[in-house]
């Protein structure tokens, strides 16, 4: 038995071809892990009044304490609702973490409390429920530091501050619209309809960060907004808030994924598509080459017939048989090869050499495809018989 040579790639060849992509994937994964680790470390304790990290807010709480304002941290919706009152400022650190039902319940508790509610950078997910009549603009501010440009005393005393972030529009005619960016406010104060309370919508949390408090008028603005009452309740919503379980409403997994990770996933898909395109193009166009061994025509025909049979392509098989027969018959009856497949040229010439019916010849050479395998075999026999008859005539 002759030895055969396998044309399948070996493990070494496969590794040589794939190691570039594997290395790129490892580097991307390592970079993503490193960035996540750095980001998680830098943002540890973000907006937490107990945290001394750069993005914490312990400095604000200490300055408020020196002015006689007590700060209490709560992490559940129930505690935040119970704390609302005329002598209390309720700060909601990350409003977008609340479900829609939680937002509605929190607004119901604060709307008539007579106190102040400060919403820190609420997006379109939460601002319309926590502050009805306020809408978040899709485009954020182009700059961080802005001038007050409003009549609100707290803003005028503070001067420029780092409020640039989410921009808002409101339907409340008595609202104070401050720190505008392209005519849209990044800080709103909306008076309550009764009991003297109000709601402050802050477009960015920068004025509350430890490492930004000493810049611009950030400290002055933060102390005035949060120190108007004797008590400050600092609400830090979390995904484990028991109220989310009690309400029976949960965000979907896509709503819980930060937008940055969604963009990163999109970039990975684009990189994979580019890598696939590069690998496909690097081989160039197909180059025809001679086969290493001679293959008999009968084997080629048999293989092609098996493919037709597997695909039930009787129409393709019949068309190939008829075309080949017409090509061979045309020179026998004096028809040019260019008109071999034209019925008006081939059929009259065949009728002149044969005594059969022209309609029968048309059905045989140009008719519809056979309906089953038996009809295909019968067509083959008839075409063979026709060619033999023409050759004898």
N, C-alpha and C positions, 0 to 999 in steps of 0.2 A: 504494500500500500504506500503510495508516494506521500512524502511529508508535506504538510501544509504550513503556511506562515500566517499567523494572526495579524490582521491589520488594526485591531483595537488598540487604543493608546495604553501604554503601560502606566503603572503608578507613578514612576519618575517623570514621564512625559506630562501626565495630568498635573502633578505638583508644579512642574516648570511653567505650565500655562496659567495655573490658577494662583500662584503665589503672589503675584502683583495685586490682584483683587483682594486676596486674603489679608495682605499687609495693609492695604488701604482701609479695609473694614476694621481691622484691629486698631489702627491709628484713630479712625473716627470714633470708635467706641471709647478708647482711652481719653480722647479729648472731651467727649460728652461727659464722662464720669468726672474728669478733673474740673470741668466748668460747673457741674452740678455741686461738687464738693465745695468749691470756692464760693459759689453763690449761696449755698446753704449756710456756710460759716459766716459770710459777710452779713446775711440777712437774719441771723439768729436773734430772736426776740424782737422782731420788727414791730414797732408801734406799741411795745409793752412798757408801761410806766415803771416797771420794776427792773428793766434791762438797761445796763450801762453801755451796751454795744453801740456802734455808730448809728445803726438804724433803730435803736431803742428810743424810749421817751422818758427816761428817768430824770433827766435834767428839768424837763417841764414840770414834772410832778414835784420835784424838790423846790423849785421857784414858787410854785403855787402854795406849797406847804408853808413857806416863809411868809406868805401873805394871808395865811389863815384859811386856806381852801384845802379841805381834806379830799384825798383821792382814794377811791375804792375800786378794785378790779373785779368784774363779774364775767363769767364765761357762759352763762345760760340765758336764754330768752326770758324765762320766768323771773330770774333775779333782776334783769334789766327793766322789765315791765313794773315790777314791784317797787323799784327805786325811783321811778319817775315821779316828780313832784315840783311844786313851785319854787322850792329852795335848792333845786338840783339841776346840774348840767349833765346830760347824758351824752357821752361821746361813743359813737358806733365806729369802731376802727376799720372793719372791712365789711361794709354792707352787702357786697356782692356774694358773700358766703351764705347769706340767709336765703331760705326758700321763699317763694312768693307768699305762702301762707304766713310764714314768720314775719315777713315785712309788713303784711296787712295788720297782724296782731300788734306788732310793735308801734306802728303808726297810730292805731286806735288808743293805745295806752299813753302816748306822748302828746297827741293832738290837743287834748283838753287838760293837760297836767299843769299848765302855767309855767313850766320850766323851759330850759333851752335844750334843744337837741342838735348835736353837731355830727354831721355825716361826713366822713373822711373819704374823699374820692369815690363816691358812688357812681357806678356806670349805668348804662341803660337797663341792665337787669334789675336794678333795685331803686333807682332814684324816683321813678314815676309812682311807686307805691309808698315809699317813705316820705316823699315830698311831692304830693299831687300838684300838678300844674307846672312841674319842672321837667325839662327834657335834656338829656345829655347829647351833645353834638358828636357825630362820628369822628371828626377831626380834632386832635388835641392841640394845645397851644404850641407854637413854634419856639417860644422862649420860656425860661423858668422865672426870671425876675421881671415883675410887672409893677406898674404904678397903680395906686388905688383908684383914682379918677371916679370917685363917688362921694356922697355926703355922709356915709356911715362914720360916726366918730371914731370907732376903734380902728378903722382902716386909715383915716386921715392922720391919726396920731402915730400909727406904726410906719406909715410911708411905704416905700417900695418893699416888697417881700417876695419870697420864692413860692408863689401860688400857681405858677404855670403848670397846667396839666389838662384835665378834662374841662371842657367848656360847656356852659349851660345857657339855656333860654327858659324864660318863665312867662306865664300868662298873668301872674300877680302884678297888678299895677302899683301896689304899695311896697314891692320888694326892693331891697337895696342891691344893686348890681355893681360889684366892685372888681377891680383888677381885670379889666377887659383885655382880651386878645382877639384882634380882628373883629371888634365890636361885640364879642360874646364874653360874658362874665365867667371868671374862674372862681368867684366867691359870691354866694347869694345869701342874704338874710331875709327870711320870709316871716313876717309877723303872724302870730296865730290870730284866729278870728275872735278869741275870747281869752280872758284870764291873764293877758299880758305875756304869754310865752312866745317863743319864736323857734325857727329852725334855721340852722346855718349849714349851707352846702359848700364844702371846701373841695376844690378841684384837684388838689395834690396834698400829700402828707408831709411834704418837705419841712414845713415850719415846725413840725413836732419832733423831728429827728434830733438826736443829741449832737451830731456833727454839723448840723445846719442851723442850730438855734442861735449861734452868735453872728450869723451873717444877715445883712440887710436889716429889715425891721421884723425878722421872723419871731424873735423872742417877745417883742411888744405885742404883735398881733396874736400870738398863741396865748399869752397870759390874759389878754383882754377878752378873747373869745371864750376861754375856758374858766376864767375867774370871775364871771359876773354873778355867780351864786356861791354859797358857802360850801356846797358839796359837789364833788365831781365824781360821777360814776363812769368808769372806763370799761366799756363793753367790748370784749375780744371774742367775736363769734368764732366757732370752731366746727369742724365737720362732725365732731362727736357730741354736739349740743343735743341734750336729751329731748328738747322740744321738737327736733326734727323727727324723732321716732314717734313721739306722741301725736304729732299732727298727721302722720302717715304719708307725708310728702317728701320725696327725695329727688335731688337733682340727678340727671342722667350722668353716665360716666364721661361723656364728651363735655358736659358743662363743668365738670370738676377738674378736667385737665387744663392746666394753664395754657394761655394762648402761645407762649413761647415754645412749648413742646410740640404743639400742632405745627408750627412753622418749621421746627427742626425735623419733624417727620416728613413734611413735604420736601424739604431740601434733600433728605436722604433718598426719597423716591426719585427726585430729579437726578441726583448723582448716580443712582443705580441705572437709570435709563441711559444716561450719557456713557456709563461704562459699558453697557450692553451694545450701544451703537458703535463705540470705539472698537470693541472686540469683533464686531461683525464686519466693520469696514477695513480692518487691518489686513485681512486676508486678500482683499482685492476681488476682481471679477473672477468667475470660473474660467479655468483654462482647459480646453479639450486635450486629451492625450490618448495615445493608443493603448488598448488593453494589453496586459502582459501575456494573455493567452488568447488563442483563437476560439471563438464560440460559433458552433454550427448554426446555420440559419434556421434549421428545424427547431433547435432549442429556444432560439429567440422568439420564433412564432408561437411555440407552445407556451412560453412564459407570458407572452402578451395575451394569448387566448385565456390563460388562467386569470389574469388581471381583469379582463373583460367579464369573465364569468362570475368572479367574486363580486364585482360591482353591479352585476345584472345590466351591463351596458350593451344590450342587444342592438340598440339603435346605432351606437358607435361602431360595433362590429359589422353590422349590415352595411353601413355607409362606407367603411373601409373596403369591404369585399366588392361592392358595386363600383367604387371609384377605380380599384385596381383592374377590374374586368373591363370597364370602359376604356381605360388607358391602353390595355392590350388589344382591344378590338378596333380602335380607331385606325391605326395604320393598316390593318388587314382589309378594311373596306374603303380605304382611300380618304380618310378624314384627317385633317391636320391635328397634331397633338394638342394645339391650343383650343380646339373646338371639341375635344373628346367628351367634355361634360356638358355640352349644349344639346338638349334633346332635338331641337330643330335641325341640327346638322348631322347628328349620329344616327337617329332613328330612320330617316329616309334611306341612308346609305346601307343600313343593315337590312331593311325591307327589300332592297334591290338584290341582295345576295341570298335572301331566305324567302321561303314561301309562307312564313307564318304571319299572324295578325300583328299589325303595328301597335295596337292597343296593348296586346300581351307583352310586347317588348318594352313598352313604356312602363308598365307596372313592374316588370322584372328589373329593369335597370334604374328607374327613377321613382319607384313606388314607396309606400309608407314602410316604416320599420316593422319587422315581424313581432307578433305578440307573445311568442314563447320560444323555448329552445328548439322544439320540433319544427316550428316554422322557419327558424334560422337555418337549421340543417337542410330543410327542403330548399330554401333559397340558395344555399351553397351548391347543392346538387344541380339546380336549374341553371345557375350561372356557369358552372363547369360544362354542362351539356351544351349550352349556347355557344361557348367559346370553341368547343370541339367541332360543332356543326359549321361555324364560320370558317374554321381552318380547312375543313374538308370541301367546302363549296368553291 
